[in-house]
Amino acid sequence: MDSVAGLAMGFANALTPINLGWALLGCFLGTAIGVLPGIGPALTIALLLPVTFKVEATGAFILFCGVFYGAMYGGSTTSILLNTPGESGSIITALEGAKMARNGRAGPALVTAAVGSFVAGTVGTLGISFIGPIVVDLALKLGPAEYFSLMLLCFVTVSAVLGGSALRGLTSLGFGLMLGLVGIDLQTGQPRLTFGIPELLDGVNVVLVAVALFAVGETLHLAWRHVEGGQEVREVGRLWMSRSDWRRSIGPWLRGSLLGFPFGVLPAGGTEMPTMLSYYAEQKMVKPEFRHEFGTTGAIEGVAGPEAANNAAAAGILVPMLTLGLPTSATAAIMLSAFQSYGIQPGPMLFTQQPVLVWTLIASLYIANVMLVVLNLPLVGLWARILKIPTPQLYAGILVFATIGTYGISNSVTDLVLLYGIGIVAMFMRRFDFPTAPVVIGMILGPMAEQALRQALTISQGDWTTFLTRPISASILALAAVALVGPRLWGAFRRPAVA
Amino acid sequence: MNQPPIHEGTPRADLGVGLFVVLLGLATLYAAWAIPESPLYAQVGAKAIPYLVGVILVGLGIGLSVSAARGGWSHGLEEAMAAPPTNWRAIGLLGAGLIVQLALIDWLGFVIAATIQYVLVCAAFGSRRPLRDLFIGIVVTLGAYLAFSRLLGVNIGAGVLEGII
C-alpha cells in the first residue's frame, strides 16, 4: 500500500471521537509525567503502560503516540525551567534554555521549544510515512541471517559507539543480554538462568527492568548524595516570541529536524549525537551580533536547533522500530514490549498484515503533534506548577507508583525484590558511568537475536559461514566491525598528530 | 573554582566494579552449565547463548579490572568527583522504606505498606513533617490503589485496608 492511501485510511480511523480522546489523554498524561524532573520518555511510557490494560490495541497505541510525543515535550519544559534534563537528548536544551530562563527569557525559550518540537515532529512523521514503506519493501527481502547481522550492528552502535566508554557500554549490554536469557527457552522448553525460582520461569519483565533502572536507581542515586535544600523553578514569564526571536528560530528548527531524523532512522541509536551536532552548528552559524549570547545569557538558536534535532531523532527511531522490529533506544524498546504484550510483533510483516493498525498509529502521530502545540503553551502554567512538587514528596510518589506498577504485573514479592535489586545495581551504574539504555535494548533484542541465529543456522543446516557468504549479511557485519573498531583505530592514528 | 577533593579509594572502587562483573559472568556460566541437556536436536541448543553471554561478561569484567588496575576511570567523572559525601541517613531511610514494602505488602496489603514507605522516603529526602507526609501518603497510595484496581482492573492483592473498601 502506498503512503498516501495508507495515511488516508489511517486518518479516517484516527479521527473518530474516541480515538481523538485517546490521543488527547495520551498527550496530557505524557506531558504531565514527562515534566517531572528526572523522568524521561522511556520511564513515562513504562509507568503509563498499565493505563492500556483495559484498552484494545489500536486505542492503546494511539494513547502511546500521545504519551511519547508528550513526554518529549514535557522533558524540554523541565530542562528550561529547572535545569534538570530527564534524558540525554535534552541535556543540550538545558544548557542554553536554563540560561535564557535565568535571564528572564523562559517564555521565548518555551515557545521556541514547543514550536520546534512541532516542526521536528512534522518532519519526522512525514519521514516515517514515506520512508517507512520503502524500508519495509527492503526488509521483506531479508532472511534470518541478515536480521541477526542487523541486530549485532544495533548492539554495537547502541553500546560501543555512543557514550563514554565501549567497555562500559558493552558491559551494560551484557547485563541486559543476561536478563533477557532468564526464563523458558522458546525453542527447547528448557528453563534457563532461573536459579530454581518458579517466578522467573516467565522471564524478567522489561517494564520492571526499565522502572528499576530509571525510577528506583535514580531515586537511590539521589538519596546517596542528597544535600538538603530545594531547587529553584524559574518563572515562566510571558509566553511570547518577538519578531527577531522567530527569525532566529526558523533556521535552527529546520536544520535541527533535518539533522536529527536520519540519526534516528539509522541504528546509530540515541539523540545525543544529533543534539550536540545541532548545537555546534548553530553556534557556528549564528549571526555575529548574537554570538556572545551562547553560554552567557542563553541563545534562542541553542534551544531551537537541539530541541528540534532531539524530537526529529526520536521520531526517526520509530522507523526501525515499526518496520524492522528493531528498537534502538530505551523508549523504543519499551514500546516494542508494549506491542508484544498485545501479541503484535512489529516488523515488515506488520505493514502487510495489519495495515490499519500501522497507518492509524502513524496518523495519530500527526494528530498528537498538533494537539501538543495547541495544548501545551496555554497549559504551561499547569506544567510549571507540577515542577513545584517538593523533592521528598516527588520521589516518594515515584517510588510508590513504581512499586504498584510492578506489583500489578503478577502480584509477586519476587518481582519487587527484582525491582529494588536491579534498582541498586542501577544506582551503582549511575555512579560508575555505565549507560542504562543498552540494558533495556539488550534485554529485548537479545532473545530476538538468538531466535534469528537459530533460524538462520537451521536454514543453512548448521553452516556458520552463512552469515559471511550472504552478501547483505556480510556487509552489515563488516559495518558492525568498523563501528566497533573504527573509532579506536581513528583515535590511534589521530593521537600522534595531535601530540 | 573549588579543587575537587582527591578520592584515594577510586581505583579500588573501580576494581570492585570489574570484579563484580566477573562474578556476574561466572554466575551466568554456572547457570548455563545447570541447564538440562535437551533431548531435542537443535543446531544451537539452549545452552550455547548463555555460555556465550557468560564468557562475554567474564571478558568484559577482566577488561574493567585491568582498566581499574591502571588507575580506573572514576577520576575522570566530573559528577562523581564533585559529589557531596555519602548521605547515610538518606540511604538508610530509603533502604528501610524498600524493606518495609517487601516485608509488609503480602501481609498488610499495598496501601498500608506503601504509606509507610512514602513517609520513610519523604524523611530520607529531608522532610521534617512526618504527620503531613502520612496524610499525603494515605491519599496518594489509596488513590493509586483505587485507580489500578477499579479503573484499570489490575489486581493489587488483598490487604487489611483493601478489605474494608
Chai-1 contact restraints between the chains, C-beta under 6 A:
chainA,res_idxA,chainB,res_idxB,connection_type,confidence,min_distance_angstrom,max_distance_angstrom,comment,restraint_id
A,P50,B,L152,contact,1.0,0.0,6.0,A-B,restraint_1
A,P50,B,V154,contact,1.0,0.0,6.0,A-B,restraint_2
A,F53,B,L152,contact,1.0,0.0,6.0,A-B,restraint_3
A,K54,B,L152,contact,1.0,0.0,6.0,A-B,restraint_4
A,K54,B,G153,contact,1.0,0.0,6.0,A-B,restraint_5
A,L167,B,G63,contact,1.0,0.0,6.0,A-B,restraint_6
A,L170,B,L60,contact,1.0,0.0,6.0,A-B,restraint_7
A,T171,B,V21,contact,1.0,0.0,6.0,A-B,restraint_8
A,T171,B,L60,contact,1.0,0.0,6.0,A-B,restraint_9
A,G174,B,I56,contact,1.0,0.0,6.0,A-B,restraint_10
A,G174,B,L57,contact,1.0,0.0,6.0,A-B,restraint_11
A,G174,B,L60,contact,1.0,0.0,6.0,A-B,restraint_12
A,L177,B,V53,contact,1.0,0.0,6.0,A-B,restraint_13
A,M178,B,T28,contact,1.0,0.0,6.0,A-B,restraint_14
A,M178,B,V53,contact,1.0,0.0,6.0,A-B,restraint_15
A,L181,B,P50,contact,1.0,0.0,6.0,A-B,restraint_16
A,D185,B,A46,contact,1.0,0.0,6.0,A-B,restraint_17
A,T188,B,S38,contact,1.0,0.0,6.0,A-B,restraint_18
A,T188,B,L40,contact,1.0,0.0,6.0,A-B,restraint_19
A,T188,B,A46,contact,1.0,0.0,6.0,A-B,restraint_20
A,Q190,B,I35,contact,1.0,0.0,6.0,A-B,restraint_21
A,Q190,B,S38,contact,1.0,0.0,6.0,A-B,restraint_22
A,Q190,B,A46,contact,1.0,0.0,6.0,A-B,restraint_23
A,R192,B,I35,contact,1.0,0.0,6.0,A-B,restraint_24
A,R192,B,P50,contact,1.0,0.0,6.0,A-B,restraint_25
A,L193,B,A31,contact,1.0,0.0,6.0,A-B,restraint_26
A,A223,B,A90,contact,1.0,0.0,6.0,A-B,restraint_27
A,A223,B,I91,contact,1.0,0.0,6.0,A-B,restraint_28
A,A223,B,L94,contact,1.0,0.0,6.0,A-B,restraint_29
A,A223,B,A124,contact,1.0,0.0,6.0,A-B,restraint_30
A,W224,B,I91,contact,1.0,0.0,6.0,A-B,restraint_31
A,R225,B,A83,contact,1.0,0.0,6.0,A-B,restraint_32
A,R225,B,P84,contact,1.0,0.0,6.0,A-B,restraint_33
A,H226,B,N87,contact,1.0,0.0,6.0,A-B,restraint_34
A,H226,B,A90,contact,1.0,0.0,6.0,A-B,restraint_35
A,V227,B,P84,contact,1.0,0.0,6.0,A-B,restraint_36
A,E228,B,G126,contact,1.0,0.0,6.0,A-B,restraint_37
A,T391,B,F125,contact,1.0,0.0,6.0,A-B,restraint_38
A,P392,B,C122,contact,1.0,0.0,6.0,A-B,restraint_39
A,P392,B,F125,contact,1.0,0.0,6.0,A-B,restraint_40
A,P392,B,S127,contact,1.0,0.0,6.0,A-B,restraint_41
A,Y395,B,V121,contact,1.0,0.0,6.0,A-B,restraint_42
A,Y395,B,F125,contact,1.0,0.0,6.0,A-B,restraint_43
A,A396,B,Y118,contact,1.0,0.0,6.0,A-B,restraint_44
A,A396,B,V121,contact,1.0,0.0,6.0,A-B,restraint_45
A,A396,B,C122,contact,1.0,0.0,6.0,A-B,restraint_46
A,G397,B,V140,contact,1.0,0.0,6.0,A-B,restraint_47
A,L399,B,V121,contact,1.0,0.0,6.0,A-B,restraint_48
A,V400,B,A114,contact,1.0,0.0,6.0,A-B,restraint_49
A,V400,B,Y118,contact,1.0,0.0,6.0,A-B,restraint_50
A,V400,B,T141,contact,1.0,0.0,6.0,A-B,restraint_51
A,T403,B,Q101,contact,1.0,0.0,6.0,A-B,restraint_52
A,I404,B,A144,contact,1.0,0.0,6.0,A-B,restraint_53
A,I404,B,F148,contact,1.0,0.0,6.0,A-B,restraint_54
A,G408,B,F148,contact,1.0,0.0,6.0,A-B,restraint_55
A,G408,B,V154,contact,1.0,0.0,6.0,A-B,restraint_56
A,G408,B,I156,contact,1.0,0.0,6.0,A-B,restraint_57
A,N411,B,G157,contact,1.0,0.0,6.0,A-B,restraint_58
A,V413,B,L102,contact,1.0,0.0,6.0,A-B,restraint_59
A,V413,B,D106,contact,1.0,0.0,6.0,A-B,restraint_60
A,L416,B,L102,contact,1.0,0.0,6.0,A-B,restraint_61
A,Y420,B,L98,contact,1.0,0.0,6.0,A-B,restraint_62
A,R431,B,A80,contact,1.0,0.0,6.0,A-B,restraint_63
A,F432,B,V17,contact,1.0,0.0,6.0,A-B,restraint_64
A,D433,B,L77,contact,1.0,0.0,6.0,A-B,restraint_65
A,E450,B,I49,contact,1.0,0.0,6.0,A-B,restraint_66
A,R454,B,V44,contact,1.0,0.0,6.0,A-B,restraint_67
A,L457,B,Q43,contact,1.0,0.0,6.0,A-B,restraint_68
A,L457,B,V44,contact,1.0,0.0,6.0,A-B,restraint_69
A,T458,B,Q43,contact,1.0,0.0,6.0,A-B,restraint_70
A,G462,B,Q43,contact,1.0,0.0,6.0,A-B,restraint_71
